[in-house]
Amino acid sequence: MSGYALTGTGTLYRLALRRDRIALPVWVYVGTGMVASTAFSFRKLYGDEASRLTFAAGIDGNGSLRALYGPIFDGSTIGGLTAWRMGVFGTVLAALMSTLLVVRHTRAEEEDGRLELIGAGAVGRRAPLTAALATALTADAALAALVTAALLAAGQSAAGALAFGLALGTTGVFFAALAAVTAQVAETGRAANGLAGAAIGVAFVLRAVGDSGSGTGWVSWLSPIGWSEQVRPFAGDRWWVLALPLGGAALLALLARTLVEHRDLGAGMLAQRPGPAGAAPSLASAAALAARLQRGALLGWALAFAVGGAVFGGVAKGVVDLVGDNRQMADLMARLGGQQGVLNAYLSSIAGVFGMTAAVYAVQSVLRLRAEEAGGRAEPVLAGAVSRLRWAAGHLLFPLLGTAVLLAAAGATAGLTQGAALGTGTGEAVGRMLGATLVQLPAVWLTAAVALAVYGLLPRWTAAGWVGFGVFVLVAWLGPILQLPQWVLDLSPFTHLPHLPGGTLTAAPLLSITALAALAALAGLAGLRRRDLG
């Protein structure tokens, strides 16, 4: 039997690449674009070595910024500063990309029943897992290669560029193998992603603890994200550290392969508890069922936003101390969204990041409609006295109101920690940050409405709903740094939002964006109402 365990791997690998022909390039493009734009910004702001060293000295003396971004191992080069600024977040991006790819092509396929149909043919037991890992490996290799090329194009050393690209890519491979294990342990794709996401969060926290102060540096060696950092691109290029994520990935992949052979198809190593024989009265409506299906994801996202708000709010004092009289850094903060002062510029840019992140949740919540339809679970609900619009409305409450919950959680905790750190009073700080985060809602709603319109009108192209999100976020995030023309910047709704705190709150852009969101949502619902299901 073992000789046929990998039969069909090549076919499944090609199928996975075809299915991800949109999402995978977007992930890689975003990662590469972030690195390239960061290198461009540092070159413009710190053109000489003396200014770069002054900036790096300020970072090393600021524990809160080291906890967030890590230490600067070499502040004399553009490459060294880029590796510091994008090392942690680039690694997290690679980890998320790899995790979602592997779970999508393993546990999610089992959950939807497609893997059972595939397995009825000439397909080996380990072929789907191997194909999924190969797909993630391809994505990580592409990310590493393009990041390396971007840094080379920026005039940085070949060795440092390659070390940084490999640091990102190998960490992505490690988390791909970890996701392969969680896909065997959990019974659902959401649970598998949740376990892998929790592992990424723990790795980030361990790295932050290790980088935050003296005497705790050893803690970062317990984190795969810390391993990426310890490669030290442009600061010695410690190639041997790459063996840690690669070796860990090999062991995890071997464990996943073993677990595949010791469980039933469709089952997980941790079996779910059986539900009650009769449904609770609270599940008597389609909206209640949608709430039951979506509440777990909302709680997880809300916790992540609350923690993120607390972290970024606590760093506010460190940002103010770092900038000081550095006019170049103040100008950078101003271009990222602020209007009055360094603190307002920083808080405004952070609020924008939370808004763009909330858009991810919004699109994910909308696309749950497609998952229910494709999985055959929507048809039994609609067979009763439930209209399509009522069924959809239950799910759409989450991108509409759930995003408000997320942004409020981030704003409240950011205000609390910011006020405590600066000693300015938490009440006023919380109010300012709530306004800054909640003003992002119209742009988030429009992003979700675009995904809904694609789902309702072109269900076979539902995954293209992420394209709207990608365009909006990339234009708003990278456009000002790359100094793109204004008409390009205007393509993103995030560009038109008031920059709070510090800016002027005007109702016109908020109402206009909300009206566009309503029109796009109505178009999607009209399409859903008229087309055939499935």
C-alpha positions in Angstrom: 0.0 0.0 0.0 2.8 2.4 0.8 4.0 2.3 -2.7 0.8 3.9 -3.9 0.3 6.4 -1.1 1.5 9.3 -3.2 -0.4 8.4 -6.4 -2.0 11.4 -7.9 0.1 14.0 -6.0 1.2 15.8 -9.2 -2.4 16.1 -10.5 -3.7 17.4 -7.1 -0.7 19.9 -7.0 -1.6 21.3 -10.4 -5.3 21.5 -9.4 -4.4 23.4 -6.2 -2.3 25.9 -8.2 -5.1 26.4 -10.6 -7.6 27.0 -7.8 -5.3 29.5 -6.2 -4.3 31.2 -9.4 -5.8 34.5 -8.0 -5.2 34.3 -4.2 -1.7 33.0 -4.3 -0.2 35.7 -6.5 -2.0 38.3 -4.4 -0.4 37.0 -1.2 3.0 37.0 -2.8 2.5 40.4 -4.3 1.4 42.0 -1.1 4.5 40.6 0.8 6.9 41.7 -1.9 5.2 45.1 -2.2 5.5 45.7 1.5 9.2 45.0 1.5 9.9 47.0 -1.7 8.0 50.1 -0.5 9.7 49.9 2.9 13.1 49.9 1.3 12.1 52.8 -0.9 10.8 54.8 2.1 14.0 54.3 4.1 16.2 55.3 1.1 14.2 58.5 0.8 14.1 59.4 4.5 17.6 58.3 5.5 19.8 58.7 2.5 23.1 58.8 4.4 24.6 56.4 6.8 24.9 58.9 9.7 21.1 59.5 9.7 20.4 55.8 9.6 22.7 55.1 12.5 21.0 57.9 14.5 17.6 56.4 13.8 18.8 52.9 14.8 20.3 54.1 18.1 16.8 55.5 19.0 15.2 52.1 18.3 17.7 50.2 20.4 16.9 52.4 23.4 13.2 52.0 23.1 11.9 48.7 24.6 8.3 49.1 23.3 9.4 49.4 19.7 11.8 46.5 20.0 9.0 44.4 21.3 6.8 45.3 18.3 9.4 45.2 15.5 12.4 43.5 17.0 16.0 44.9 17.4 18.0 46.5 14.6 21.1 44.3 14.1 22.6 46.6 11.4 21.3 50.2 11.1 23.9 51.4 8.7 22.3 50.0 5.5 18.9 50.3 3.9 18.7 46.5 3.8 19.3 46.3 7.5 16.6 48.8 8.3 14.2 47.0 5.9 14.9 43.7 7.5 14.1 45.2 10.9 10.9 46.9 9.9 9.5 44.1 7.8 11.1 41.0 9.4 8.4 40.3 12.0 5.4 41.3 10.0 6.7 39.7 6.8 7.2 36.5 8.6 3.6 36.6 10.1 2.3 37.3 6.5 4.2 34.2 5.2 2.9 32.1 8.1 -0.7 33.1 7.5 -0.4 32.5 3.8 1.0 29.0 4.3 -1.5 28.1 7.0 -4.5 29.1 4.9 -3.2 27.3 1.8 -2.6 24.0 3.6 -5.9 23.9 5.5 -7.8 24.9 2.3 -6.5 21.9 0.4 -6.7 19.4 3.2 -9.2 19.7 6.1 -11.5 22.1 4.2 -11.7 19.6 1.3 -12.5 16.8 3.7 -15.1 18.9 5.4 -16.9 19.7 2.1 -16.8 16.1 0.9 -14.7 16.7 -2.1 -11.8 14.8 -0.9 -13.9 11.7 -0.5 -14.9 11.9 -4.2 -11.2 12.4 -5.2 -10.2 9.5 -3.0 -12.6 7.2 -4.8 -10.2 7.4 -7.8 -6.6 6.5 -8.3 -5.4 8.8 -5.5 -3.1 7.7 -2.6 -3.8 8.3 1.0 -1.1 10.9 1.5 -1.4 12.6 -1.9 -3.7 15.5 -0.8 -1.5 16.3 2.1 1.6 16.2 0.0 0.1 18.3 -2.8 -1.0 20.9 -0.2 2.4 21.1 1.3 4.0 21.4 -2.2 1.6 24.3 -3.0 2.6 26.1 0.2 6.2 25.4 -0.6 5.8 26.9 -4.0 4.2 30.1 -2.6 6.9 30.5 0.0 9.7 30.0 -2.6 8.1 32.6 -4.8 7.9 35.0 -1.9 11.5 34.4 -1.0 12.6 34.9 -4.6 10.7 38.0 -5.3 11.7 39.6 -2.0 15.3 38.9 -2.8 14.9 40.4 -6.2 13.2 43.5 -4.8 16.1 44.1 -2.4 18.6 43.5 -5.1 16.8 46.1 -7.3 17.1 48.5 -4.4 20.8 48.2 -4.5 21.4 46.0 -1.4 23.9 43.2 -1.1 23.1 39.9 -2.7 23.9 37.8 0.5 21.7 40.0 2.7 18.9 40.0 0.3 18.9 36.3 -0.1 19.2 35.7 3.7 16.1 37.9 4.3 14.1 36.2 1.5 15.0 32.8 2.8 14.2 33.8 6.4 10.7 34.7 5.4 10.2 31.7 3.1 11.5 29.0 5.5 9.4 30.3 8.3 6.4 30.1 6.0 7.4 26.4 5.3 7.5 25.7 9.0 4.0 27.0 9.6 2.7 25.2 6.5 3.9 21.9 8.1 2.3 23.0 11.4 -1.0 23.7 9.6 -0.7 20.2 8.1 -0.7 18.8 11.7 -3.6 21.0 12.9 -5.6 19.8 9.8 -5.2 16.3 11.1 -6.1 17.1 14.7 -9.2 19.3 14.1 -12.4 18.1 12.4 -13.2 21.4 10.7 -11.3 23.9 8.6 -12.1 26.7 10.9 -10.8 24.8 13.9 -7.6 23.9 12.1 -7.0 27.5 11.1 -7.8 28.6 14.6 -5.2 26.2 16.1 -2.5 27.3 13.6 -3.4 31.0 14.1 -3.1 30.5 17.9 0.4 29.1 17.3 1.4 32.1 15.3 0.1 34.4 18.1 2.1 32.5 20.7 5.2 32.7 18.5 4.8 36.4 18.1 4.4 36.9 21.9 7.4 34.8 22.7 9.5 36.8 20.2 8.2 40.1 21.7 9.1 39.1 25.2 12.6 38.1 24.1 13.2 41.4 22.3 11.6 43.7 24.8 14.5 44.0 27.3 17.9 42.8 28.4 18.2 39.3 29.9 15.2 37.9 28.0 16.8 37.4 24.6 16.9 33.6 25.0 13.0 33.6 24.9 13.0 34.6 21.3 14.8 31.4 20.4 11.7 29.5 21.5 9.7 31.2 18.6 9.8 30.3 14.9 9.3 34.1 14.3 12.4 34.7 16.5 14.4 32.2 14.3 13.6 34.3 11.3 14.9 37.3 13.1 18.1 35.6 14.3 19.1 34.9 10.7 20.3 38.5 10.9 20.2 39.6 7.2 22.7 42.3 6.3 24.2 41.8 9.8 26.4 38.7 9.4 23.9 36.5 7.6 23.7 33.5 10.0 22.8 30.8 7.4 22.8 28.0 10.0 19.7 29.4 11.7 17.7 28.4 8.6 18.2 24.8 9.6 15.8 25.4 12.6 12.6 26.1 10.6 13.5 23.6 7.9 14.2 20.9 10.4 11.1 21.7 12.4 9.0 21.6 9.2 10.4 18.2 8.3 9.5 16.8 11.7 6.0 18.3 11.6 5.4 17.0 8.0 6.4 13.5 9.2 4.0 13.8 12.1 1.2 14.9 9.8 1.8 12.0 7.4 1.6 9.6 10.4 -1.6 11.1 11.6 -3.2 10.8 8.1 -2.6 7.1 8.2 -4.1 6.6 11.7 -7.4 8.4 11.3 -10.6 8.0 9.3 -11.4 10.2 6.4 -13.4 13.2 7.6 -12.5 12.6 11.2 -10.0 14.4 13.4 -7.8 13.2 16.1 -9.8 15.4 18.5 -13.4 14.3 17.9 -16.1 16.9 18.3 -18.6 16.5 21.1 -22.0 15.4 19.9 -24.7 18.1 20.1 -28.0 17.7 22.0 -30.7 15.6 20.5 -33.0 18.5 20.0 -32.1 22.0 18.9 -32.5 24.8 21.4 -35.4 27.3 20.9 -32.8 30.0 20.3 -32.0 28.3 16.9 -35.5 28.6 15.6 -34.6 31.2 12.9 -32.2 31.5 10.1 -30.6 34.5 11.8 -30.0 32.5 14.9 -28.4 29.7 12.9 -26.1 32.2 11.2 -25.2 33.6 14.6 -24.3 30.2 15.8 -22.1 29.6 12.8 -20.3 32.9 12.9 -20.0 33.7 16.6 -16.8 31.7 17.2 -14.9 33.6 14.5 -16.2 37.0 15.8 -15.1 36.2 19.3 -11.6 35.2 18.1 -11.2 38.3 15.9 -12.5 40.5 18.8 -9.9 39.1 21.1 -7.1 39.6 18.6 -8.3 43.3 18.0 -8.4 44.0 21.7 -4.9 42.6 22.2 -3.6 44.5 19.1 -5.1 47.7 20.3 -3.5 47.4 23.7 -0.1 46.7 22.1 -0.2 49.6 19.6 -1.6 52.0 22.1 1.1 51.1 24.6 3.8 51.8 22.0 2.5 55.4 21.5 4.9 56.8 24.1 7.8 55.0 22.5 6.9 56.5 19.1 6.8 60.1 20.5 10.1 59.6 22.3 11.8 58.1 19.2 10.7 60.9 16.8 11.7 63.8 19.1 13.2 66.4 16.9 13.6 64.1 13.9 11.7 66.0 11.2 12.1 63.2 8.6 10.3 60.7 10.8 7.6 63.2 11.6 7.0 63.7 7.9 6.7 60.0 7.3 4.1 59.7 10.0 2.2 62.6 8.5 2.1 61.0 5.1 0.7 57.8 6.7 -2.4 59.6 7.8 -2.0 62.1 10.6 -2.7 65.8 10.5 -1.7 67.4 13.8 1.4 66.2 15.5 3.4 63.1 15.7 1.1 61.3 18.2 -2.0 62.0 16.1 -0.2 60.8 13.0 0.8 57.6 14.6 -2.7 56.9 16.1 -4.3 57.8 12.8 -2.1 55.3 10.9 -2.8 52.6 13.4 -6.6 53.2 13.2 -6.2 52.8 9.4 -4.4 49.5 9.8 -7.2 48.2 12.1 -9.8 49.3 9.5 -8.0 47.4 6.7 -7.7 44.4 9.0 -11.4 44.5 9.8 -12.1 44.4 6.1 -10.5 41.0 6.0 -13.0 39.7 8.6 -15.8 41.4 6.7 -15.0 39.7 3.4 -14.5 36.4 5.2 -17.9 36.7 6.8 -19.6 37.5 3.5 -18.0 34.5 1.8 -19.4 32.2 4.5 -22.6 32.5 2.4 -20.8 30.8 -0.5 -19.3 28.1 1.8 -22.8 27.3 3.1 -24.2 27.1 -0.4 -21.3 25.1 -1.9 -21.4 22.7 1.0 -25.1 21.9 0.5 -26.1 23.3 3.9 -28.0 26.3 2.6 -30.5 24.2 0.6 -32.1 22.5 3.6 -32.6 25.9 5.3 -34.1 27.4 2.2 -36.4 24.4 1.7 -38.4 25.7 4.7 -40.3 28.9 5.2 -37.1 31.0 4.8 -36.5 33.3 1.9 -33.0 33.8 0.4 -32.9 37.4 1.6 -33.7 36.3 5.2 -31.1 33.6 5.0 -28.5 36.1 3.7 -29.4 38.8 6.1 -28.6 36.6 9.1 -25.0 36.2 7.9 -24.6 39.8 6.7 -25.2 41.1 10.2 -21.7 40.1 11.0 -19.8 42.1 8.3 -22.2 45.0 9.2 -22.2 45.0 13.0 -19.4 42.5 13.8 -16.9 44.9 12.2 -18.1 47.7 14.5 -17.5 45.4 17.5 -13.9 44.7 16.3 -13.0 48.3 15.7 -14.6 49.3 19.0 -12.6 46.7 20.8 -9.3 47.9 19.2 -10.1 51.6 19.9 -11.1 51.0 23.5 -8.0 49.1 24.4 -5.7 51.3 22.4 -7.1 54.4 24.2 -6.7 52.8 27.6 -3.0 51.8 27.1 -2.2 55.0 25.3 -3.7 57.2 28.1 -1.9 55.2 30.8 1.4 55.3 29.0 1.3 59.0 28.3 -0.4 60.0 31.5 -3.0 62.1 29.7 -6.1 60.4 31.1 -7.8 57.3 29.8 -11.3 58.7 29.3 -10.3 61.2 26.7 -7.9 58.9 25.0 -10.5 56.1 24.7 -13.0 58.6 23.1 -10.4 59.8 20.6 -9.4 56.3 19.6 -13.0 55.0 19.3 -13.7 57.8 16.9 -10.5 57.1 14.9 -11.3 53.4 14.6 -15.1 53.6 14.1 -14.7 56.1 11.3 -13.2 53.3 9.2 -16.6 51.5 9.1 -17.9 52.9 5.7 -14.7 51.7 3.9 -14.9 48.3 5.5 -18.6 48.0 4.6 -17.9 48.9 0.9 -15.1 46.3 0.8 -17.6 43.7 2.1 -20.3 44.9 -0.3 -18.0 44.4 -3.3 -17.5 40.8 -2.2 -21.2 40.3 -1.8 -21.9 41.7 -5.2 -19.4 39.3 -6.8 -21.0 36.4 -4.8 -24.5 37.3 -5.8 -23.9 38.1 -9.5 -21.0 35.8 -10.3 -21.0 32.9 -7.8 -18.4 30.9 -9.7 -16.0 33.8 -9.2 -16.7 34.4 -5.6 -13.0 34.2 -4.7 -12.5 37.3 -6.8 -14.2 39.2 -4.0 -10.8 39.3 -2.4 -9.5 41.2 -5.4 -11.5 44.3 -4.4 -10.0 44.1 -0.9 -6.5 43.8 -2.3 -6.9 46.8 -4.6 -8.4 49.0 -1.8 -5.8 48.1 0.8 -2.7 48.2 -1.5 -3.7 51.6 -3.0 -4.4 53.1 0.5 -1.3 51.6 2.1 1.4 51.8 -0.5 0.0 54.6 -2.7 1.2 57.6 -0.5 4.6 56.0 0.1 5.1 55.4 -3.7 3.6 58.8 -4.4 1.1 57.4 -6.9 -1.2 59.9 -8.8 -4.2 61.2 -6.9 -6.7 59.4 -9.3 -5.1 56.1 -8.3 -5.3 56.9 -4.6 -9.0 57.8 -5.0 -9.8 54.2 -6.1 -9.6 53.1 -2.4 -12.4 54.1 0.0 -9.8 54.2 2.8 -8.2 57.2 1.1 -11.3 59.3 1.5 -11.8 58.7 5.3 -11.2 61.6 7.7 -7.8 61.2 9.4 -8.6 60.9 13.1 -7.5 61.8 15.7 -6.2 65.2 14.7 -8.1 65.7 11.4 -11.5 67.2 10.6 -14.5 65.0 10.8 -16.6 65.5 7.7 -19.8 63.6 6.9 -19.8 63.9 3.1 -17.2 61.2 2.3 -18.6 58.8 5.0 -22.2 59.2 3.6 -20.9 58.7 0.0 -19.0 55.6 0.7 -21.9 54.2 2.7 -24.2 54.8 -0.2 -21.9 53.0 -2.6 -21.7 50.1 -0.1 -25.5 50.0 0.0 -25.8 50.0 -3.8 -23.2 47.2 -4.2 -24.9 45.1 -1.5 -28.3 45.5 -3.1 -26.9 44.4 -6.5 -25.4 41.3 -4.8 -28.7 40.5 -3.0 -30.7 41.0 -6.3 -28.4 38.6 -8.0 -28.7 36.0 -5.2 -32.4 36.2 -5.4 -32.7 35.6 -9.1 -30.0 33.0 -9.8 -29.9 29.2 -9.3 -28.3 28.0 -6.1 -25.2 25.9 -6.5 
